[in-house]
Amino acid sequence: MTERVPVRTDVKNVSPRRSRLVGVVTALLLFAAPVPAAGVSGAAGAAGGVRAAGSATPVTVPALSDWTPEAGHYAYERGARLVADGKAERRVADTLAEDLRAAGHGTVPVVSAGARTGDIVVDIAPSRTALGREGYELRAGKRLSVTGATETGAFYGTRTVLQLLAQGDRLPAGRTVDVPQYEERGVGVCACYIHITPDWLENLVRDMAYNKLNQLLLELKVKSDAHPEANTWGYYTKDEIRRLVALGEKYHVTIIPEINSPGHMDPWIENRPDLQLTDSDGNKQPSRLDITRPEAFAYYTGLMDEYAEVFKADSWHMGADEYMLGSDFDKYPQVLEYARARYGANATPQDAFIDFVNRVHSYAAGKGRKLRIWNDGLTGANTVPVTAGTTVEHWLNVATKPSQLRAQGYPLMNAAYALYLVRGGFHSDTKGLYDQRWDPRSFEGEKLASREGITGAKISLWPDNGRGETENEVAEDTDPALRHVAQATWGSPHPDATYAQFTARAAAVGHAPGRRDLTRVPVANGTYTFRAGTKAVTAEVERTPDGYVTLQTASGCLEVRGGRLTLNVPLQPGAVVSEQACDATNTLQRWQLAPARGGGYRLVNAITQMAVHVTDDGQLAQFPPDQQGPAVWRLTAA
């Protein structure tokens, strides 16, 4: 087992949050008995021939587990309308109409009454309590009707409609009642050091909703008005977050923010030595918040308040993992002193840590928010319990087991390391998990007999080697895992006899309408002269397999180089862009041609997501897009 710890030379190499123990994925126990395939069978399924015919269950992700075929079919034709009587129904229908148009099904009007043959009817019936908060009934015949007990349930029914219409305009007649098994079905993304573009995150939200996932955890930095000293690159503007949260609300994806604490705080306190924990040798620790200082708690809760300006979720994730990664409490005697002063002579340093967690819990509760934490800080070395009601997201096998946490009454989410995707590192073995019939009861180190007390499960994306993969490569790698966790949290973990048939199912329904193609390059391969003001660069433009371009001049390929490294990436504003030996595997030599207002393009690095600026002396350097106005390049083909 290899623990990943910070390495420092003349650069800054930090762990985004986890040691993540690459290669130590707990052996997962098998689920009970195989489940019959639903709509995908034999070689046709493996080859992608998954369109339902006759009495076969229509193909969706997650798979329908309760389909009753009937005689006839539904035909989606020109002239179809959406019928929605009520404000909530109208919201669902308006979103469906927009998605139908984006999917190439034309403009479909929304009317309030008078359903006729060929129409799609959206209905919300609160009396249908058996459907729960997210379930729905779908009926296909002369008309297509979706009924939910809530707006969310009706919305998920429309996702099934979109998936079915993605495979053709004629649907077999029948009926299904489709209800999720788990309340929380999610994805976690650490955009905590390496900036991930808003366009990428918006695509993720759309695909999550399309596959009926409902929770997105985002560990990221919002550019602070109160603490400008913390605004090192990697941040998002408040307007960017507002737009993303609004999209999440529209698509019924709850976006939960995280600022990890009291460990991994360096994105926030690297320029605040007064808040850093000091070891017994007098060394400041930029990644560790000093939990013994009132000023540190006030600083953290102030950030929570600032995030509340843009995030609307009723939950707050404080991380609470790996506080002593690469060290131990013995080097910080003040922590034990604090614990004993507060809890008595038998207190432990871990009690001071739990005290900080509980104070954050109390603060969050006072603002109407529920607290979530990672499990690895719950080592059992504490005498003070974590406050009841704290949701524990379990990712690592430690002394306190999932069964103990559940017995103590804590809501428990499965965020297993087996579900991780790490840039340039460990990738979840989705096929292996599918073949083993993995479900959210299978935690690292323990499988529980029932799903009682388990809120659900999620996949998690981490940037440990920031240059290891581009965003577009991450999107491709993530898709199978996203479909799998959607299936395992909504319904049966094994709807098809083979993994090939399950992936054929995913291919049949495709991606969400409105999803942007971020691999599109706006110019053809060739030699161009790039001009920005008086600066001119002639380079051969060549598209990369992941949808970026390389720019090769007579002296080499343009690459961001120099300055301080974070997670193996030069994230320092002002780092130079220079010509280096061309290397097809070097992701820092990949660029986006981002269209600029008024014409021309901005050159944005695929990894750092900073744009090229021309300095006063004519050199090229990278800066965040809201600093040092990026150069706008006009291209002339040679």
C-alpha positions in Angstrom: 0.0 0.0 0.0 1.4 3.3 -1.1 0.4 6.5 0.7 0.5 9.6 -1.4 1.9 12.5 0.6 3.1 16.0 -0.3 6.5 16.2 -2.0 8.3 19.5 -1.8 11.4 20.6 -3.7 11.3 24.1 -5.3 7.7 23.5 -6.2 4.3 23.0 -4.5 3.1 19.5 -4.8 0.1 18.9 -2.7 -2.6 16.2 -2.3 -6.0 17.5 -3.3 -7.5 15.7 -0.3 -6.8 12.0 -0.3 -4.0 9.6 0.1 -6.3 7.3 -1.9 -4.1 4.1 -1.5 -3.8 3.3 -5.2 -4.4 -0.4 -5.9 -6.0 -1.2 -2.6 -9.6 -1.6 -3.7 -11.4 -3.8 -1.2 -12.6 -7.2 -2.6 -16.3 -6.8 -3.1 -18.8 -9.5 -2.1 -21.2 -10.8 -4.7 -24.8 -9.7 -4.7 -27.3 -12.5 -4.3 -28.5 -14.1 -7.6 -28.3 -12.9 -11.3 -31.1 -10.7 -12.4 -32.6 -11.4 -15.8 -31.7 -9.0 -18.6 -34.2 -6.2 -19.3 -34.4 -5.4 -22.9 -30.9 -6.4 -24.0 -30.2 -10.0 -24.9 -27.6 -12.2 -26.6 -25.3 -11.1 -29.3 -27.6 -8.3 -30.5 -27.2 -6.6 -27.2 -23.4 -7.0 -27.2 -23.2 -5.6 -30.7 -25.4 -2.6 -29.9 -28.7 -3.9 -31.3 -30.7 -2.9 -28.2 -33.9 -1.4 -29.6 -36.9 -3.1 -27.8 -39.3 -5.0 -30.0 -42.5 -6.8 -29.4 -43.0 -7.5 -25.7 -39.4 -6.7 -24.7 -38.7 -4.1 -22.1 -37.8 -0.7 -23.6 -34.1 0.1 -23.2 -33.2 2.8 -20.7 -30.5 3.7 -18.2 -31.2 3.0 -15.4 -33.1 -0.1 -16.7 -36.8 -0.4 -16.2 -37.5 -3.2 -13.8 -41.3 -3.2 -14.1 -42.6 -3.2 -17.6 -46.1 -4.5 -18.6 -46.4 -4.7 -22.4 -49.7 -3.9 -24.1 -50.9 -4.1 -27.7 -50.0 -1.4 -30.1 -47.5 1.4 -30.0 -47.0 5.1 -29.5 -45.9 7.2 -32.5 -44.1 10.5 -32.0 -45.0 12.5 -35.0 -45.1 16.1 -36.3 -48.0 17.8 -34.5 -47.3 16.2 -31.1 -47.9 18.5 -28.2 -47.0 18.5 -24.5 -50.0 18.7 -22.3 -49.4 20.1 -18.8 -52.1 21.5 -16.5 -50.5 23.4 -13.6 -47.4 25.5 -12.8 -45.2 22.5 -11.7 -46.3 20.4 -14.7 -45.6 23.4 -17.0 -42.1 23.7 -15.7 -41.4 20.0 -16.4 -43.0 20.3 -19.8 -41.1 23.4 -20.7 -37.8 21.7 -19.9 -38.9 18.6 -21.9 -39.8 20.8 -24.9 -36.4 22.5 -24.8 -34.7 19.1 -24.6 -36.8 17.7 -27.4 -35.8 20.6 -29.6 -32.1 20.2 -28.7 -32.3 16.5 -29.5 -33.6 17.2 -33.0 -37.3 16.4 -32.4 -38.5 19.8 -33.5 -40.4 22.5 -31.7 -43.2 21.0 -29.5 -45.8 23.4 -28.1 -46.9 23.2 -24.5 -50.7 23.3 -24.0 -52.8 23.1 -20.8 -55.6 20.7 -21.8 -57.2 18.6 -24.5 -54.8 15.7 -24.9 -55.2 13.9 -28.2 -53.5 11.0 -30.0 -49.8 11.5 -30.3 -49.5 14.0 -27.4 -47.2 13.6 -24.4 -49.0 14.3 -21.1 -47.2 15.4 -18.0 -49.2 15.0 -14.7 -48.4 15.5 -11.0 -50.7 13.6 -8.7 -49.7 14.0 -5.0 -52.1 11.2 -4.1 -49.8 8.7 -5.8 -47.8 8.4 -2.6 -46.4 5.0 -3.6 -44.3 6.7 -6.3 -42.4 8.5 -3.5 -40.5 11.8 -4.1 -38.8 10.7 -7.3 -40.7 7.8 -8.8 -43.0 8.0 -11.8 -45.4 6.0 -13.9 -45.1 6.0 -17.7 -47.8 4.8 -20.1 -47.3 4.4 -23.8 -50.2 3.9 -26.2 -52.1 6.3 -28.4 -50.6 8.9 -26.1 -47.5 9.0 -23.9 -48.2 10.0 -20.3 -45.9 10.6 -17.4 -47.2 10.8 -13.9 -45.3 11.6 -10.7 -46.4 12.3 -7.1 -44.0 15.3 -7.2 -42.5 17.6 -9.8 -39.2 15.7 -9.5 -40.9 12.4 -10.2 -42.6 13.7 -13.3 -39.2 15.2 -14.4 -37.5 11.8 -14.2 -40.3 10.3 -16.2 -39.5 12.8 -19.0 -35.8 11.7 -18.9 -37.1 8.2 -19.8 -39.2 9.7 -22.6 -36.1 11.4 -24.0 -34.1 8.2 -23.8 -36.8 6.2 -25.6 -37.2 8.8 -28.3 -33.4 8.8 -28.8 -33.8 5.3 -30.2 -36.7 6.0 -32.6 -40.1 7.6 -32.9 -42.2 4.5 -32.4 -42.4 3.1 -28.8 -44.0 -0.2 -27.8 -47.2 0.2 -25.9 -47.0 -0.6 -22.2 -46.8 0.7 -18.7 -44.1 1.0 -16.1 -43.8 2.2 -12.5 -40.2 3.2 -11.9 -39.0 4.1 -8.3 -35.4 4.5 -7.1 -34.0 2.3 -4.4 -31.7 5.0 -2.9 -32.3 8.6 -2.0 -28.8 9.9 -3.0 -27.3 9.1 -6.3 -24.3 11.1 -7.1 -21.0 12.3 -8.5 -18.3 14.1 -6.6 -15.8 16.4 -8.3 -12.7 18.0 -6.9 -12.2 21.2 -8.8 -10.2 22.3 -5.7 -6.8 23.0 -7.3 -7.1 22.3 -11.1 -9.8 24.4 -12.6 -12.5 22.5 -14.5 -14.4 24.6 -17.1 -18.0 25.6 -16.4 -19.0 24.1 -19.8 -17.6 20.7 -18.6 -19.5 20.9 -15.3 -22.7 21.9 -17.2 -22.4 18.9 -19.4 -22.0 16.7 -16.3 -25.2 18.1 -14.7 -27.1 17.4 -17.9 -25.8 13.8 -18.2 -26.4 13.2 -14.5 -30.0 14.2 -14.8 -30.4 12.2 -18.0 -29.3 9.1 -16.0 -31.4 10.1 -12.9 -28.5 11.0 -10.7 -29.5 13.8 -8.3 -26.5 15.0 -6.3 -23.3 16.7 -7.3 -20.6 17.4 -4.7 -18.3 20.2 -5.8 -15.1 20.9 -3.8 -14.0 24.2 -5.3 -13.0 27.7 -4.6 -15.4 30.6 -5.2 -13.6 33.9 -5.7 -13.8 35.7 -2.4 -14.8 39.3 -1.9 -14.1 39.1 1.8 -10.7 37.4 1.5 -8.9 38.5 -1.7 -5.6 37.1 -0.4 -7.1 33.7 -0.9 -7.9 34.2 -4.6 -5.1 32.1 -6.1 -6.0 30.6 -9.5 -8.4 27.7 -9.7 -11.4 29.8 -8.5 -14.8 30.3 -10.0 -16.6 33.7 -10.1 -19.9 33.9 -8.2 -21.8 34.5 -11.4 -20.3 31.2 -12.9 -21.5 29.3 -9.8 -25.0 31.0 -9.9 -25.4 29.8 -13.5 -24.4 26.3 -12.6 -26.7 26.1 -9.6 -29.6 27.4 -11.7 -28.9 24.7 -14.2 -28.9 22.1 -11.4 -32.2 23.4 -10.1 -33.7 23.1 -13.5 -32.5 19.6 -13.9 -33.2 18.5 -10.4 -29.5 18.0 -9.5 -28.7 19.3 -6.0 -25.2 20.9 -6.0 -23.5 20.6 -2.6 -20.4 22.8 -1.9 -17.4 21.7 0.0 -14.5 23.6 1.5 -12.3 20.9 3.0 -11.2 21.6 6.6 -9.4 21.6 8.8 -7.0 19.7 6.5 -6.2 20.5 2.9 -6.9 24.2 3.6 -3.9 25.5 1.6 -6.0 26.9 -1.2 -7.4 29.2 1.3 -4.8 29.8 4.0 -1.4 29.6 2.1 -1.3 33.4 2.4 -2.6 33.4 6.0 0.2 32.1 8.2 -1.7 33.4 11.2 -4.3 30.7 10.7 -1.9 27.8 10.0 -1.2 25.1 12.5 2.4 25.4 13.9 4.3 22.3 14.8 6.6 21.8 17.8 9.6 23.0 15.7 7.9 26.3 14.9 7.1 25.3 11.3 3.8 26.6 9.8 1.7 24.1 8.0 -0.1 25.7 5.1 -2.5 22.8 4.6 -3.7 22.6 8.2 -6.0 25.1 9.9 -5.3 25.8 13.5 -8.4 24.4 15.1 -7.4 25.8 18.5 -7.8 29.4 17.4 -11.1 31.2 17.5 -10.0 33.3 14.5 -9.6 30.1 12.4 -13.2 29.1 13.1 -14.5 32.6 12.4 -12.5 32.6 9.1 -14.0 29.2 8.0 -17.5 30.1 8.9 -17.1 33.4 7.1 -16.3 31.4 4.0 -19.4 29.3 4.5 -21.5 32.5 4.6 -19.9 33.7 1.4 -20.7 30.4 -0.3 -24.3 30.7 0.8 -24.6 33.7 -1.5 -24.4 31.4 -4.5 -25.2 27.8 -3.4 -28.7 26.9 -2.4 -28.4 23.4 -1.2 -29.5 22.5 2.3 -26.3 20.6 3.0 -22.7 21.7 3.6 -19.7 19.4 3.2 -16.7 20.3 5.3 -14.4 17.4 4.3 -12.8 16.6 7.7 -10.4 14.1 6.1 -6.6 13.6 6.3 -6.0 16.4 8.8 -2.8 14.7 9.9 -1.8 13.2 6.5 2.0 12.7 6.6 2.2 13.7 10.3 0.6 13.0 13.7 -0.8 14.9 16.6 2.3 14.4 18.7 4.0 17.2 16.7 1.2 19.6 17.8 1.0 19.6 21.6 -1.3 22.6 21.6 -4.0 20.5 20.1 -4.0 18.1 23.1 -3.8 21.1 25.5 -6.9 22.5 23.8 -8.8 19.2 24.1 -8.0 18.8 27.8 -8.9 22.3 28.6 -12.3 21.8 26.9 -13.1 18.2 27.8 -11.0 17.2 30.8 -7.9 15.3 31.6 -8.9 12.1 29.6 -9.5 14.0 26.4 -7.4 13.1 23.3 -6.1 15.2 20.4 -8.8 13.6 18.3 -11.4 15.2 20.5 -10.2 18.7 19.5 -10.7 17.6 15.8 -14.2 16.3 16.6 -14.9 19.5 18.5 -14.1 21.5 15.4 -16.4 19.2 13.3 -19.2 19.7 15.8 -18.8 23.4 16.0 -19.1 23.5 12.2 -22.2 21.3 12.4 -23.8 23.6 14.9 -23.0 26.7 12.7 -24.4 25.0 9.6 -27.5 23.9 11.5 -28.1 27.4 12.6 -28.2 28.4 8.9 -30.6 25.6 8.0 -27.9 23.3 6.6 -27.0 19.7 7.3 -23.4 18.7 7.7 -21.5 16.0 5.7 -18.0 14.7 6.3 -15.6 12.0 5.1 -15.2 8.9 7.3 -11.4 8.6 7.7 -11.2 11.2 10.5 -13.4 8.9 12.7 -10.6 6.8 14.0 -12.2 5.8 17.3 -9.5 7.7 19.2 -12.0 10.3 20.4 -14.1 10.4 23.6 -16.3 13.1 22.1 -18.9 11.8 19.7 -19.7 13.4 16.4 -23.0 15.3 16.5 -26.0 13.2 15.6 -27.4 13.8 12.1 -24.0 14.3 10.5 -24.0 12.4 7.2 -20.8 10.3 6.9 -19.5 9.6 3.4 -17.5 6.4 3.6 -14.5 6.1 1.3 -11.8 4.4 3.3 -11.5 1.2 5.4 -10.6 2.5 8.9 -11.2 1.2 12.5 -14.7 2.5 12.7 -16.7 0.3 10.3 -19.8 1.2 8.3 -22.0 -1.1 10.5 -20.8 0.8 13.6 -21.6 4.2 12.1 -25.0 2.9 11.1 -25.7 1.5 14.5 -24.8 4.9 16.0 -27.5 6.4 13.8 -25.4 8.4 11.3 -26.8 8.6 7.7 -24.2 6.7 5.6 -23.3 7.3 2.0 -21.1 4.9 0.1 -18.2 6.9 -1.6 -16.0 3.9 -1.9 -12.4 4.2 -3.2 -13.5 1.5 -5.7 -15.7 4.2 -7.3 -12.8 6.6 -7.8 -11.4 8.1 -11.0 -8.1 9.9 -10.5 -6.4 11.9 -13.2 -3.3 10.1 -14.2 -3.9 7.4 -11.6 -6.4 4.9 -10.4 -9.6 4.4 -12.4 -12.6 2.5 -11.1 -12.9 -1.0 -12.6 -16.5 -0.5 -13.8 -16.6 -3.8 -15.6 -15.3 -5.7 -12.5 -17.9 -4.0 -10.3 -20.7 -4.8 -12.7 -19.6 -8.4 -13.0 -19.5 -8.6 -9.2 -23.0 -7.1 -8.9 -21.7 -4.3 -6.8 -24.3 -2.3 -5.0 -24.2 0.5 -2.3 -24.2 -2.0 0.5 -20.6 -2.9 -0.4 -18.3 -0.5 1.4 -14.6 -0.6 1.7 -13.9 -3.2 4.3 -17.4 -4.4 4.9 -20.6 -5.4 3.2 -23.9 -4.7 5.0 -26.8 -7.1 4.8 -29.5 -4.5 4.2 -29.7 -1.0 2.7 -31.3 0.4 5.8 -29.6 3.7 6.8 -27.6 3.9 3.5 -28.4 7.1 1.7 -26.9 6.0 -1.6 -23.6 6.1 -3.4 -21.5 8.2 -5.7 -18.4 8.2 -8.0 -15.6 10.6 -7.2 -13.2 12.5 -9.5 -9.9 13.6 -8.2 -7.0 15.6 -9.9 -4.0 14.1 -8.1 -1.8 14.3 -11.2 -3.4 17.4 -12.7 -1.6 17.0 -16.1 -2.3 13.2 -16.2 -5.5 13.7 -18.3 -7.4 16.5 -20.0 -11.0 17.3 -19.2 -12.2 15.6 -22.4 -10.3 12.5 -21.5 -11.8 12.6 -18.0 -15.3 12.9 -19.5 -14.7 9.8 -21.7 -13.3 7.8 -18.8 -16.1 8.9 -16.4 -19.1 8.0 -18.6 -19.1 4.2 -17.9 -18.8 4.7 -14.2 -21.5 7.3 -14.2 -23.9 5.0 -16.0 -23.0 2.2 -13.6 -23.6 4.1 -10.4 -26.8 5.4 -11.8 -28.0 1.9 -12.4 -26.8 0.5 -9.1 -28.4 3.3 -7.0 -31.7 3.4 -8.9 -32.5 -0.2 -9.6 -30.9 -3.6 -10.0 -27.1 -3.6 -10.1 -27.0 -6.1 -12.9 -29.9 -5.7 -15.4 -28.0 -7.4 -18.3 -26.3 -10.7 -18.4 -22.9 -9.2 -19.5 -21.2 -5.9 -19.1 -21.0 -5.6 -22.9 -24.8 -5.7 -23.0 -24.9 -3.0 -20.3 -22.6 -0.7 -22.2 -24.6 -1.3 -25.4 -27.6 -0.1 -23.4 -25.8 3.1 -22.5 -24.8 3.6 -26.1 -28.4 3.2 -27.3 -29.7 6.0 -25.1 -26.7 8.3 -25.8 -26.0 11.5 -24.0 -28.3 14.2 -22.7 -29.8 16.7 -25.1 -28.1 20.1 -24.9 -24.8 18.5 -24.0 -22.0 20.5 -25.7 -19.4 18.9 -27.9 -16.3 20.1 -26.2 -14.1 18.1 -28.6 -15.0 20.3 -31.5 -12.0 22.2 -33.0 -13.2 25.4 -34.9 -10.4 25.4 -37.5 -9.0 22.7 -39.8 -5.5 21.3 -39.4 -3.0 23.4 -41.2 -0.5 26.2 -40.9 -1.8 29.6 -39.6 -0.4 32.9 -38.6 -1.8 34.1 -35.3 -1.8 37.8 -34.8 -2.7 39.8 -31.6 -1.8 43.4 -31.9 1.8 43.6 -33.1 2.6 40.1 -32.0 2.6 37.4 -34.7 3.2 33.6 -34.3 3.2 31.2 -37.2 2.3 27.6 -36.2 1.1 24.4 -37.5 -2.3 23.6 -35.9 -3.0 19.9 -35.4 -6.1 18.4 -33.7 -5.4 16.0 -30.9 -7.4 12.8 -30.4 -9.1 14.3 -27.3 -10.3 17.4 -29.1 -7.6 20.1 -28.5 -4.8 21.4 -30.7 -1.1 21.5 -30.6 0.7 24.6 -32.0 4.0 23.8 -33.6 6.3 26.6 -34.6 9.7 26.4 -36.4 11.3 26.0 -32.9 8.9 23.6 -31.2 5.5 23.3 -29.6 3.9 25.9 -27.4 3.8 24.8 -23.8 3.2 26.4 -20.4 6.3 26.0 -18.4 7.9 27.5 -15.3 6.7 28.9 -12.0 5.4 26.9 -9.0 3.8 23.6 -9.6 0.6 22.4 -7.9 -0.3 18.8 -8.5 2.3 18.7 -11.2 0.8 21.6 -13.0 2.2 25.2 -13.5 -0.7 27.1 -12.0 1.2 30.3 -11.3 -0.2 33.4 -13.2 2.5 34.8 -15.4 4.1 31.5 -16.1 5.7 31.7 -19.5 4.4 30.0 -22.7 7.4 28.9 -24.7 8.5 26.6 -27.5 9.6 23.2 -26.3 10.3 19.9 -27.9 7.0 18.5 -29.2 5.7 15.6 -27.2 2.3 14.1 -28.1 1.9 12.8 -24.6 2.5 16.2 -22.9 -0.9 17.6 -22.1 0.6 21.0 -21.3 1.1 21.3 -25.1 -2.6 21.1 -25.8 -4.7 24.2 -26.4 -8.2 25.3 -26.9 -9.1 27.8 -29.5 -11.9 29.6 -27.6 -14.0 32.0 -29.8 -13.8 35.6 -28.6 -16.5 38.2 -28.8 -16.1 40.2 -32.0 -14.2 37.5 -33.7 -10.8 35.8 -33.3 -9.8 33.3 -30.6 -8.3 33.2 -27.2 -5.6 30.5 -26.6 -6.5 28.6 -23.5 -4.3 25.8 -22.1 -6.1 22.5 -21.8 -4.8 21.8 -18.3 -4.3 25.1 -16.5 -7.3 26.7 -18.1 -5.5 30.0 -18.2 -5.4 32.2 -21.4 -2.3 33.4 -23.2 -1.5 37.1 -22.7 1.2 39.1 -24.6 3.4 40.9 -22.1 4.7 44.5 -22.7 8.0 43.0 -23.9 6.3 40.8 -26.4 6.6 37.5 -24.5 3.7 35.0 -24.0 2.5 34.3 -20.5 -0.6 32.7 -19.0 -3.1 34.5 -16.8 -6.6 33.7 -15.4 -9.3 34.8 -17.8 -10.5 37.7 -15.5 -6.9 39.0 -15.1 -4.6 40.7 -17.6 -7.1 40.6 -20.5 -6.2 37.6 -22.7 -4.9 38.2 -26.2 -7.4 37.9 -29.0 -5.7 36.1 -31.9 -6.7 36.6 -35.6 -5.9 33.6 -37.7 -4.7 33.7 -41.3 -4.2 30.4 -43.1 -0.8 30.0 -44.8 
